[in-house]
Amino acid sequence: MEQNLRDYILKHTGQAAETPFYIYDLELLKNNLEALKKASGRYGFKVHYALKANSNENVLRLISQYISGADCVSGNEVLKAAATGFDPSEIVFAGVGKSDKEIDNALDTNIFCFNCESVQELEVINERATLKNKKARIALRINPGVNAKTHHYITTGLEENKFGINMWQMEQVLERLRVLDNLQLVGIHFHIGSQITDLQPFRTLCNRVNEIIIWFQNRNIHLEHINVGGGLGINYHQPDEFPVPEYERFFKLFHESLRLKPGQDLHFELGRAIVAHCGNLISRVLYVKEAAKTRFVILDAGMTELIRPALYQSFHLIENLSRHSQNADEIYDVVGPVCESSDCFGKAVRLPLTQRGDIIAIRSAGAYGEVMASSYNLRGPVKTCIKD
């Protein structure tokens, strides 16, 4: 962790600030957004920020200054995006289970389009749009059958996943669309998974999308936009060495591999890549406990504040900020206070000799951290701190 951020955290916690809390480094986030805007702008690509990664209001307001589009997966995310500076005409509403109320609110917000995942969903959106005398713009989320080679809980592009429409169903979908007068088909949408660090699955996706674009073209269906989703991963092991993802390589791959037709725009939905590194979970050591085969560092943060390690067995770099100048020669299992054996942030973690009261940082927790926090065990709401 950079010295100025470490000093800021230690000063903050030294002033009797209650832990645990998330701290967001807005300067780092700004640097990330500038790199993203430059790399995507080179090719005229359009980026929508995925609110599911982080919906902290301070974070959203900064992102909306650089990215006008938003990718939302709930009605409340649609409303939050519109309220924090994102352009309603560039908000996309995705998700397999949109309720009638959520669809109505999105129609009233005049969003860019709905990413639709089933025939029945098309029928319901048409029904709600008819009642409001509106025409809903829709994109079909297609299951491309591409293996993202990531954790099975965050793989979304295979036939066994709940997401998307399979191509063998597409003739039936188009036939139904011909009689749904209050829908306008404007694009197609794909998403193959999350935390993808090997770019090869994206190249495979491009090849599949090229085939599908031709499939629609052969049926005289013009698609205004192609949305290839997000999924670009980050380096959780070396956040200081790689604070900004490889946007240049990522966007260049799509520029070189996708064969768009005249009048088609390419859209992306990035979340984790934008916000993960700018957020850290700060905790305090409650106890150091000797056990038969290990030593436990027990924190006041737990899976209620950051569930990713328990849910996905994900890795987060763990640092002892109180003793950063000392050699990391001790081995600990770093755990939380929640009454679950899965409440563990890391096993065999190498740290300096750690003591009660030390301040611990769990790095790169800006994505899928605060937004997934819970009140299990009647834990209090997670607190946040903003560093401009």
KESE-368922 format. One record per residue (C-alpha): x, y, z; residue in three letters; residue number from 1; chain. Coordinates in nm, 4 decimals, m for minus. Layout:
! KESE-368922
SITE          u          v          w   type   seq   mol
SITE          X          Y          Z    ALA   NUM     A
...
//
This chain:
! KESE-368922
SITE          u          v          w   type   seq   mol
SITE     0.0000     0.0000     0.0000    MET     1     A
SITE     0.1266     0.3490    m0.0841    GLU     2     A
SITE     0.2713     0.5418     0.2085    GLN     3     A
SITE     0.0266     0.8332     0.1985    ASN     4     A
SITE    m0.2777     0.6051     0.2065    LEU     5     A
SITE    m0.1262     0.3940     0.4854    ARG     6     A
SITE    m0.0509     0.7068     0.6895    ASP     7     A
SITE    m0.4024     0.8370     0.6307    TYR     8     A
SITE    m0.5580     0.5097     0.7530    ILE     9     A
SITE    m0.3372     0.4878     1.0618    LEU    10     A
SITE    m0.4116     0.8484     1.1515    LYS    11     A
SITE    m0.7827     0.7896     1.0993    HIS    12     A
SITE    m0.7909     0.4773     1.3149    THR    13     A
SITE    m0.5622     0.6406     1.5715    GLY    14     A
SITE    m0.8284     0.9031     1.6303    GLN    15     A
SITE    m1.0533     0.6378     1.7832    ALA    16     A
SITE    m1.2293     0.5639     1.4530    ALA    17     A
SITE    m1.4385     0.2532     1.4924    GLU    18     A
SITE    m1.3429    m0.0446     1.2813    THR    19     A
SITE    m1.4194    m0.2196     1.0540    PRO    20     A
SITE    m1.4783     0.0170     0.7638    PHE    21     A
SITE    m1.4237     0.0457     0.3923    TYR    22     A
SITE    m1.1966     0.3192     0.2675    ILE    23     A
SITE    m1.2172     0.4399    m0.0927    TYR    24     A
SITE    m0.9230     0.6132    m0.2565    ASP    25     A
SITE    m1.0893     0.8470    m0.5069    LEU    26     A
SITE    m0.7577     0.9615    m0.6517    GLU    27     A
SITE    m0.6758     0.6040    m0.7527    LEU    28     A
SITE    m1.0272     0.5621    m0.8903    LEU    29     A
SITE    m0.9847     0.8817    m1.0945    LYS    30     A
SITE    m0.6571     0.7527    m1.2430    ASN    31     A
SITE    m0.8323     0.4278    m1.3363    ASN    32     A
SITE    m1.1205     0.6120    m1.5024    LEU    33     A
SITE    m0.8866     0.8327    m1.7029    GLU    34     A
SITE    m0.7048     0.5251    m1.8340    ALA    35     A
SITE    m1.0349     0.3569    m1.9150    LEU    36     A
SITE    m1.1720     0.6595    m2.0974    LYS    37     A
SITE    m0.8546     0.6957    m2.3038    LYS    38     A
SITE    m0.8361     0.3281    m2.4000    ALA    39     A
SITE    m1.2064     0.2869    m2.4889    SER    40     A
SITE    m1.2261     0.6259    m2.6579    GLY    41     A
SITE    m0.9492     0.5294    m2.8988    ARG    42     A
SITE    m1.1976     0.3027    m3.0749    TYR    43     A
SITE    m1.5211     0.4866    m3.0008    GLY    44     A
SITE    m1.6435     0.2104    m2.7686    PHE    45     A
SITE    m1.9197     0.2836    m2.5172    LYS    46     A
SITE    m1.8748     0.1738    m2.1557    VAL    47     A
SITE    m2.1539     0.1254    m1.9013    HIS    48     A
SITE    m2.0500     0.1018    m1.5360    TYR    49     A
SITE    m2.1884    m0.2110    m1.3631    ALA    50     A
SITE    m2.3448    m0.0842    m1.0396    LEU    51     A
SITE    m2.3563    m0.4336    m0.8902    LYS    52     A
SITE    m1.9810    m0.4066    m0.8266    ALA    53     A
SITE    m2.0092    m0.1017    m0.6014    ASN    54     A
SITE    m2.2970     0.1417    m0.5480    SER    55     A
SITE    m2.1391     0.3708    m0.2888    ASN    56     A
SITE    m2.2757     0.7165    m0.3697    GLU    57     A
SITE    m1.9390     0.8954    m0.3608    ASN    58     A
SITE    m1.7939     0.6342    m0.5932    VAL    59     A
SITE    m2.0909     0.6558    m0.8310    LEU    60     A
SITE    m2.0803     1.0342    m0.8559    ARG    61     A
SITE    m1.7137     1.0274    m0.9531    LEU    62     A
SITE    m1.7613     0.7480    m1.2075    ILE    63     A
SITE    m2.0550     0.9265    m1.3709    SER    64     A
SITE    m1.8238     1.2195    m1.4486    GLN    65     A
SITE    m1.6241     0.9891    m1.6776    TYR    66     A
SITE    m1.8811     0.7279    m1.7846    ILE    67     A
SITE    m2.2336     0.8378    m1.8702    SER    68     A
SITE    m2.3717     0.4867    m1.9103    GLY    69     A
SITE    m2.4736     0.2415    m1.6387    ALA    70     A
SITE    m2.5410    m0.1329    m1.6300    ASP    71     A
SITE    m2.8088    m0.2165    m1.3729    CYS    72     A
SITE    m2.9511    m0.5481    m1.2527    VAL    73     A
SITE    m3.2309    m0.4222    m1.0279    SER    74     A
SITE    m3.4898    m0.1474    m1.0300    GLY    75     A
SITE    m3.3219     0.0250    m0.7382    ASN    76     A
SITE    m2.9920     0.0281    m0.9274    GLU    77     A
SITE    m3.1681     0.1981    m1.2190    VAL    78     A
SITE    m3.3044     0.4663    m0.9867    LEU    79     A
SITE    m2.9679     0.5042    m0.8084    LYS    80     A
SITE    m2.7817     0.5433    m1.1369    ALA    81     A
SITE    m3.0184     0.8140    m1.2562    ALA    82     A
SITE    m2.9913     0.9944    m0.9209    ALA    83     A
SITE    m2.6100     0.9975    m0.9159    THR    84     A
SITE    m2.5378     1.1530    m1.2525    GLY    85     A
SITE    m2.5650     0.8737    m1.5076    PHE    86     A
SITE    m2.7621     0.9582    m1.8228    ASP    87     A
SITE    m3.0964     0.7693    m1.8225    PRO    88     A
SITE    m3.0716     0.7386    m2.2013    SER    89     A
SITE    m2.7542     0.5304    m2.1477    GLU    90     A
SITE    m2.8790     0.3062    m1.8658    ILE    91     A
SITE    m2.9152    m0.0641    m1.9482    VAL    92     A
SITE    m3.1358    m0.2858    m1.7315    PHE    93     A
SITE    m3.0230    m0.6512    m1.7253    ALA    94     A
SITE    m3.1055    m0.9507    m1.5067    GLY    95     A
SITE    m3.3079    m1.2714    m1.5327    VAL    96     A
SITE    m3.5843    m1.1704    m1.2898    GLY    97     A
SITE    m3.7199    m0.8200    m1.3470    LYS    98     A
SITE    m4.0422    m0.7579    m1.1527    SER    99     A
SITE    m4.3375    m0.5653    m1.2961    ASP   100     A
SITE    m4.2629    m0.2738    m1.0647    LYS   101     A
SITE    m3.8982    m0.2644    m1.1705    GLU   102     A
SITE    m3.9948    m0.2718    m1.5377    ILE   103     A
SITE    m4.2461     0.0108    m1.4837    ASP   104     A
SITE    m3.9862     0.2272    m1.3071    ASN   105     A
SITE    m3.7332     0.1667    m1.5846    ALA   106     A
SITE    m3.9916     0.2602    m1.8491    LEU   107     A
SITE    m4.0734     0.5789    m1.6564    ASP   108     A
SITE    m3.6998     0.6571    m1.6358    THR   109     A
SITE    m3.6740     0.6257    m2.0171    ASN   110     A
SITE    m3.3700     0.3996    m2.0064    ILE   111     A
SITE    m3.1593     0.3040    m2.3093    PHE   112     A
SITE    m3.2748    m0.0573    m2.3230    CYS   113     A
SITE    m3.3686    m0.3763    m2.1418    PHE   114     A
SITE    m3.1358    m0.6743    m2.1826    ASN   115     A
SITE    m3.3884    m0.9580    m2.2082    CYS   116     A
SITE    m3.3267    m1.3209    m2.1193    GLU   117     A
SITE    m3.6432    m1.5171    m2.2038    SER   118     A
SITE    m3.9545    m1.5176    m2.4231    VAL   119     A
SITE    m4.1776    m1.4712    m2.1201    GLN   120     A
SITE    m3.9782    m1.1663    m2.0127    GLU   121     A
SITE    m4.0310    m1.0143    m2.3591    LEU   122     A
SITE    m4.4043    m1.0688    m2.3231    GLU   123     A
SITE    m4.4164    m0.9060    m1.9801    VAL   124     A
SITE    m4.2131    m0.6013    m2.0850    ILE   125     A
SITE    m4.4394    m0.5618    m2.3895    ASN   126     A
SITE    m4.7442    m0.5797    m2.1628    GLU   127     A
SITE    m4.6079    m0.3151    m1.9237    ARG   128     A
SITE    m4.5009    m0.0891    m2.2118    ALA   129     A
SITE    m4.8456    m0.1207    m2.3730    THR   130     A
SITE    m5.0132    m0.0083    m2.0502    LEU   131     A
SITE    m4.7923     0.3026    m2.0528    LYS   132     A
SITE    m4.8337     0.3610    m2.4271    ASN   133     A
SITE    m4.4568     0.3333    m2.4686    LYS   134     A
SITE    m4.2232     0.1368    m2.6904    LYS   135     A
SITE    m3.9495    m0.0406    m2.4955    ALA   136     A
SITE    m3.6082    m0.0774    m2.6551    ARG   137     A
SITE    m3.4739    m0.4262    m2.5962    ILE   138     A
SITE    m3.1591    m0.6282    m2.6574    ALA   139     A
SITE    m3.1547    m1.0061    m2.6548    LEU   140     A
SITE    m2.9069    m1.1596    m2.4137    ARG   141     A
SITE    m2.7664    m1.4574    m2.5982    ILE   142     A
SITE    m2.5871    m1.7493    m2.4378    ASN   143     A
SITE    m2.2751    m1.7867    m2.6549    PRO   144     A
SITE    m2.1570    m2.1149    m2.5020    GLY   145     A
SITE    m1.8148    m1.9710    m2.4172    VAL   146     A
SITE    m1.6305    m2.1041    m2.1117    ASN   147     A
SITE    m1.4724    m1.8097    m1.9276    ALA   148     A
SITE    m1.2524    m2.0503    m1.7265    LYS   149     A
SITE    m1.3201    m1.8680    m1.4027    THR   150     A
SITE    m1.4874    m1.9728    m1.0743    HIS   151     A
SITE    m1.8056    m2.1704    m1.1493    HIS   152     A
SITE    m2.0151    m1.9316    m0.9383    TYR   153     A
SITE    m1.9224    m1.6390    m1.1662    ILE   154     A
SITE    m1.9362    m1.8171    m1.5023    THR   155     A
SITE    m2.2422    m1.6984    m1.6951    THR   156     A
SITE    m2.2044    m1.7949    m2.0620    GLY   157     A
SITE    m2.2699    m2.1713    m2.0649    LEU   158     A
SITE    m2.5954    m2.3515    m2.1406    GLU   159     A
SITE    m2.6247    m2.4804    m1.7845    GLU   160     A
SITE    m2.6188    m2.1231    m1.6463    ASN   161     A
SITE    m2.9495    m1.9488    m1.5749    LYS   162     A
SITE    m2.8584    m1.6530    m1.7934    PHE   163     A
SITE    m2.9412    m1.5740    m2.1525    GLY   164     A
SITE    m3.1263    m1.7236    m2.4493    ILE   165     A
SITE    m2.9749    m2.0126    m2.6433    ASN   166     A
SITE    m2.9323    m1.9735    m3.0189    MET   167     A
SITE    m3.1465    m2.2820    m3.0855    TRP   168     A
SITE    m3.4369    m2.0850    m2.9347    GLN   169     A
SITE    m3.3786    m1.7730    m3.1441    MET   170     A
SITE    m3.6202    m1.8469    m3.4306    GLU   171     A
SITE    m3.8982    m1.8865    m3.1749    GLN   172     A
SITE    m3.7934    m1.5598    m3.0088    VAL   173     A
SITE    m3.7990    m1.3672    m3.3373    LEU   174     A
SITE    m4.1358    m1.5144    m3.4275    GLU   175     A
SITE    m4.2775    m1.3945    m3.0961    ARG   176     A
SITE    m4.1205    m1.0511    m3.1351    LEU   177     A
SITE    m4.3129    m0.9972    m3.4606    ARG   178     A
SITE    m4.6394    m0.9682    m3.2661    VAL   179     A
SITE    m4.5071    m0.7778    m2.9629    LEU   180     A
SITE    m4.5796    m0.4327    m3.1005    ASP   181     A
SITE    m4.4505    m0.2332    m2.8052    ASN   182     A
SITE    m4.0971    m0.3723    m2.8228    LEU   183     A
SITE    m3.8166    m0.2505    m3.0463    GLN   184     A
SITE    m3.5223    m0.4859    m3.0988    LEU   185     A
SITE    m3.2083    m0.2702    m3.1065    VAL   186     A
SITE    m2.9239    m0.5025    m3.0128    GLY   187     A
SITE    m2.7801    m0.8217    m2.8729    ILE   188     A
SITE    m2.6034    m0.8743    m2.5422    HIS   189     A
SITE    m2.3473    m1.1215    m2.4104    PHE   190     A
SITE    m2.1719    m1.1821    m2.0778    HIS   191     A
SITE    m1.9504    m1.4842    m2.0229    ILE   192     A
SITE    m1.8318    m1.4401    m1.6634    GLY   193     A
SITE    m1.6305    m1.2350    m1.4182    SER   194     A
SITE    m1.2687    m1.1984    m1.3026    GLN   195     A
SITE    m1.1307    m1.3154    m1.6375    ILE   196     A
SITE    m0.7548    m1.2561    m1.6503    THR   197     A
SITE    m0.6696    m1.4683    m1.9554    ASP   198     A
SITE    m0.7952    m1.2724    m2.2588    LEU   199     A
SITE    m0.8379    m1.5842    m2.4754    GLN   200     A
SITE    m1.2045    m1.6396    m2.3734    PRO   201     A
SITE    m1.2794    m1.2867    m2.4984    PHE   202     A
SITE    m1.1242    m1.3754    m2.8358    ARG   203     A
SITE    m1.3423    m1.6863    m2.8461    THR   204     A
SITE    m1.6421    m1.4677    m2.7624    LEU   205     A
SITE    m1.5592    m1.2341    m3.0526    CYS   206     A
SITE    m1.5528    m1.5250    m3.2963    ASN   207     A
SITE    m1.8910    m1.6429    m3.1728    ARG   208     A
SITE    m2.0400    m1.2921    m3.1848    VAL   209     A
SITE    m1.9217    m1.2543    m3.5447    ASN   210     A
SITE    m2.1159    m1.5675    m3.6365    GLU   211     A
SITE    m2.4286    m1.4451    m3.4576    ILE   212     A
SITE    m2.4145    m1.1014    m3.6209    ILE   213     A
SITE    m2.4136    m1.2734    m3.9611    ILE   214     A
SITE    m2.7060    m1.4951    m3.8475    TRP   215     A
SITE    m2.9159    m1.1839    m3.7816    PHE   216     A
SITE    m2.7941    m1.0114    m4.0993    GLN   217     A
SITE    m2.9063    m1.3093    m4.3087    ASN   218     A
SITE    m3.2552    m1.2532    m4.1691    ARG   219     A
SITE    m3.2479    m0.8824    m4.2588    ASN   220     A
SITE    m3.2421    m0.7755    m3.8939    ILE   221     A
SITE    m3.0332    m0.4651    m3.8290    HIS   222     A
SITE    m2.8811    m0.4430    m3.4835    LEU   223     A
SITE    m2.7813    m0.0945    m3.3657    GLU   224     A
SITE    m2.5581    m0.2093    m3.0840    HIS   225     A
SITE    m2.3587    m0.5109    m2.9774    ILE   226     A
SITE    m2.3035    m0.5419    m2.6021    ASN   227     A
SITE    m2.0243    m0.7844    m2.5057    VAL   228     A
SITE    m2.0639    m0.7370    m2.1286    GLY   229     A
SITE    m1.7711    m0.7092    m1.8914    GLY   230     A
SITE    m1.5704    m0.9606    m1.6920    GLY   231     A
SITE    m1.2203    m0.8126    m1.7195    LEU   232     A
SITE    m1.0294    m0.9253    m1.4112    GLY   233     A
SITE    m0.7733    m0.7543    m1.1896    ILE   234     A
SITE    m0.4508    m0.8584    m1.0168    ASN   235     A
SITE    m0.5535    m0.9302    m0.6571    TYR   236     A
SITE    m0.2044    m1.0536    m0.5661    HIS   237     A
SITE    m0.0135    m0.7381    m0.6680    GLN   238     A
SITE    m0.2505    m0.4392    m0.6369    PRO   239     A
SITE     0.0283    m0.1818    m0.6023    ASP   240     A
SITE     0.2215    m0.3075    m0.9056    GLU   241     A
SITE    m0.0925    m0.3273    m1.1239    PHE   242     A
SITE    m0.3406    m0.0666    m0.9924    PRO   243     A
SITE    m0.5007    m0.0216    m1.3374    VAL   244     A
SITE    m0.6128    m0.3190    m1.5520    PRO   245     A
SITE    m0.4796    m0.3765    m1.9022    GLU   246     A
SITE    m0.7479    m0.1719    m2.0745    TYR   247     A
SITE    m0.5350    m0.1098    m2.3836    GLU   248     A
SITE    m0.4908    m0.4835    m2.4553    ARG   249     A
SITE    m0.8531    m0.5573    m2.3682    PHE   250     A
SITE    m1.0113    m0.3037    m2.6032    PHE   251     A
SITE    m0.7549    m0.3655    m2.8781    LYS   252     A
SITE    m0.8532    m0.7339    m2.8813    LEU   253     A
SITE    m1.2179    m0.6470    m2.9507    PHE   254     A
SITE    m1.1196    m0.3858    m3.2093    HIS   255     A
SITE    m0.9130    m0.6426    m3.3967    GLU   256     A
SITE    m1.1376    m0.9466    m3.3515    SER   257     A
SITE    m1.4938    m0.8206    m3.3894    LEU   258     A
SITE    m1.6358    m0.7528    m3.7346    ARG   259     A
SITE    m1.9053    m0.4962    m3.6735    LEU   260     A
SITE    m2.1408    m0.3957    m3.9526    LYS   261     A
SITE    m2.1885    m0.0320    m4.0607    PRO   262     A
SITE    m2.3947     0.1603    m3.8076    GLY   263     A
SITE    m2.3239    m0.0766    m3.5184    GLN   264     A
SITE    m2.1807     0.0447    m3.1861    ASP   265     A
SITE    m1.9873    m0.1742    m2.9444    LEU   266     A
SITE    m2.0836    m0.1557    m2.5759    HIS   267     A
SITE    m1.9142    m0.2900    m2.2620    PHE   268     A
SITE    m2.0260    m0.3328    m1.8999    GLU   269     A
SITE    m1.7270    m0.3075    m1.6674    LEU   270     A
SITE    m1.7470    m0.3050    m1.2889    GLY   271     A
SITE    m1.4792    m0.4885    m1.0936    ARG   272     A
SITE    m1.1968    m0.3615    m1.3166    ALA   273     A
SITE    m1.2947    m0.0031    m1.2366    ILE   274     A
SITE    m1.3523    m0.0109    m0.8604    VAL   275     A
SITE    m1.1817    m0.3140    m0.7035    ALA   276     A
SITE    m0.8396    m0.1635    m0.6303    HIS   277     A
SITE    m0.9723     0.1702    m0.5027    CYS   278     A
SITE    m1.1395     0.0083    m0.2007    GLY   279     A
SITE    m0.9836    m0.1591     0.1038    ASN   280     A
SITE    m1.1478    m0.3132     0.4088    LEU   281     A
SITE    m0.9813    m0.1872     0.7272    ILE   282     A
SITE    m1.0043    m0.3975     1.0420    SER   283     A
SITE    m0.8496    m0.4257     1.3862    ARG   284     A
SITE    m0.7010    m0.7353     1.5474    VAL   285     A
SITE    m0.9143    m0.8516     1.8388    LEU   286     A
SITE    m0.7114    m1.1548     1.9408    TYR   287     A
SITE    m0.4181    m1.3710     1.8378    VAL   288     A
SITE    m0.5106    m1.7277     1.9251    LYS   289     A
SITE    m0.2779    m2.0252     1.9450    GLU   290     A
SITE    m0.4245    m2.3540     1.8237    ALA   291     A
SITE    m0.2916    m2.7063     1.7768    ALA   292     A
SITE    m0.1874    m2.6672     1.4143    LYS   293     A
SITE    m0.2029    m2.2942     1.3467    THR   294     A
SITE    m0.2266    m1.9457     1.4928    ARG   295     A
SITE    m0.5363    m1.7412     1.4296    PHE   296     A
SITE    m0.5486    m1.3655     1.3838    VAL   297     A
SITE    m0.9088    m1.2816     1.4759    ILE   298     A
SITE    m1.0337    m0.9552     1.3250    LEU   299     A
SITE    m1.3336    m0.7384     1.4009    ASP   300     A
SITE    m1.4274    m0.7641     1.0303    ALA   301     A
SITE    m1.5882    m1.0811     0.9037    GLY   302     A
SITE    m1.7798    m1.2362     0.6195    MET   303     A
SITE    m2.0586    m0.9928     0.7018    THR   304     A
SITE    m1.8344    m0.7137     0.5710    GLU   305     A
SITE    m1.6598    m0.9092     0.2922    LEU   306     A
SITE    m1.8175    m1.2370     0.1880    ILE   307     A
SITE    m1.6094    m1.3084    m0.1235    ARG   308     A
SITE    m1.3516    m1.5372     0.0447    PRO   309     A
SITE    m1.6273    m1.7447     0.2062    ALA   310     A
SITE    m1.8464    m1.7498    m0.1066    LEU   311     A
SITE    m1.5907    m1.7863    m0.3867    TYR   312     A
SITE    m1.2750    m1.8886    m0.1962    GLN   313     A
SITE    m1.1338    m1.5659    m0.3418    SER   314     A
SITE    m0.7910    m1.4245    m0.2611    PHE   315     A
SITE    m0.7328    m1.0779    m0.1128    HIS   316     A
SITE    m0.3908    m0.9503    m0.0171    LEU   317     A
SITE    m0.3785    m0.8957     0.3612    ILE   318     A
SITE    m0.1410    m0.6414     0.5174    GLU   319     A
SITE    m0.0590    m0.5414     0.8748    ASN   320     A
SITE    m0.0440    m0.1630     0.8434    LEU   321     A
SITE     0.0735    m0.1168     1.2024    SER   322     A
SITE     0.3926    m0.3138     1.1371    ARG   323     A
SITE     0.4520    m0.2601     0.7650    HIS   324     A
SITE     0.8224    m0.1877     0.8177    SER   325     A
SITE     0.8830    m0.5267     0.9788    GLN   326     A
SITE     0.9574    m0.8497     0.7961    ASN   327     A
SITE     0.6610    m1.0767     0.7235    ALA   328     A
SITE     0.8035    m1.3866     0.8912    ASP   329     A
SITE     0.5022    m1.5272     1.0757    GLU   330     A
SITE     0.2250    m1.7527     0.9442    ILE   331     A
SITE    m0.1391    m1.7050     1.0484    TYR   332     A
SITE    m0.4909    m1.7965     0.9490    ASP   333     A
SITE    m0.6748    m1.4624     0.9305    VAL   334     A
SITE    m1.0384    m1.5014     1.0347    VAL   335     A
SITE    m1.3408    m1.2997     1.1405    GLY   336     A
SITE    m1.5712    m1.3105     1.4449    PRO   337     A
SITE    m1.8806    m1.4547     1.2751    VAL   338     A
SITE    m2.0018    m1.7920     1.4018    CYS   339     A
SITE    m1.9222    m1.9811     1.0817    GLU   340     A
SITE    m1.6098    m2.1824     1.0033    SER   341     A
SITE    m1.6167    m2.0330     0.6524    SER   342     A
SITE    m1.5576    m1.6873     0.8048    ASP   343     A
SITE    m1.1955    m1.6869     0.6960    CYS   344     A
SITE    m1.0090    m1.4255     0.4903    PHE   345     A
SITE    m0.6966    m1.6296     0.4306    GLY   346     A
SITE    m0.5062    m1.9379     0.5430    LYS   347     A
SITE    m0.1293    m1.9525     0.5948    ALA   348     A
SITE    m0.1002    m1.5763     0.5488    VAL   349     A
SITE     0.2522    m1.4412     0.5949    ARG   350     A
SITE     0.2540    m1.1309     0.8202    LEU   351     A
SITE     0.4874    m0.9543     1.0630    PRO   352     A
SITE     0.4536    m1.0605     1.4260    LEU   353     A
SITE     0.0947    m0.9476     1.4851    THR   354     A
SITE    m0.0625    m0.8321     1.8101    GLN   355     A
SITE    m0.3988    m0.7278     1.9484    ARG   356     A
SITE    m0.4937    m0.3797     1.8281    GLY   357     A
SITE    m0.2941    m0.3895     1.5023    ASP   358     A
SITE    m0.4635    m0.2370     1.1979    ILE   359     A
SITE    m0.5143    m0.4798     0.9104    ILE   360     A
SITE    m0.5964    m0.3920     0.5482    ALA   361     A
SITE    m0.7741    m0.6404     0.3236    ILE   362     A
SITE    m0.6829    m0.5099    m0.0183    ARG   363     A
SITE    m0.8725    m0.4699    m0.3459    SER   364     A
SITE    m1.2125    m0.4950    m0.1784    ALA   365     A
SITE    m1.3782    m0.2159    m0.3760    GLY   366     A
SITE    m1.5811    m0.4589    m0.5874    ALA   367     A
SITE    m1.8421    m0.6951    m0.4426    TYR   368     A
SITE    m1.7477    m0.5935    m0.0906    GLY   369     A
SITE    m1.9646    m0.3224     0.0600    GLU   370     A
SITE    m2.2545    m0.4060    m0.1738    VAL   371     A
SITE    m2.2692    m0.7653    m0.0447    MET   372     A
SITE    m2.2407    m0.6813     0.3251    ALA   373     A
SITE    m2.5044    m0.8282     0.5570    SER   374     A
SITE    m2.6363    m0.7984     0.9114    SER   375     A
SITE    m2.5937    m1.1678     0.9918    TYR   376     A
SITE    m2.5305    m1.2238     1.3660    ASN   377     A
SITE    m2.6984    m0.8808     1.4039    LEU   378     A
SITE    m2.3774    m0.7172     1.2909    ARG   379     A
SITE    m2.4085    m0.3430     1.2405    GLY   380     A
SITE    m2.4153    m0.1743     0.8990    PRO   381     A
SITE    m2.0735    m0.1471     0.7361    VAL   382     A
SITE    m1.9107     0.1964     0.7612    LYS   383     A
SITE    m1.7225     0.3799     0.4880    THR   384     A
SITE    m1.4499     0.6424     0.4666    CYS   385     A
SITE    m1.3605     0.8485     0.1591    ILE   386     A
SITE    m1.0093     0.9675     0.0791    LYS   387     A
SITE    m1.0147     1.2329    m0.1931    ASP   388     A
//
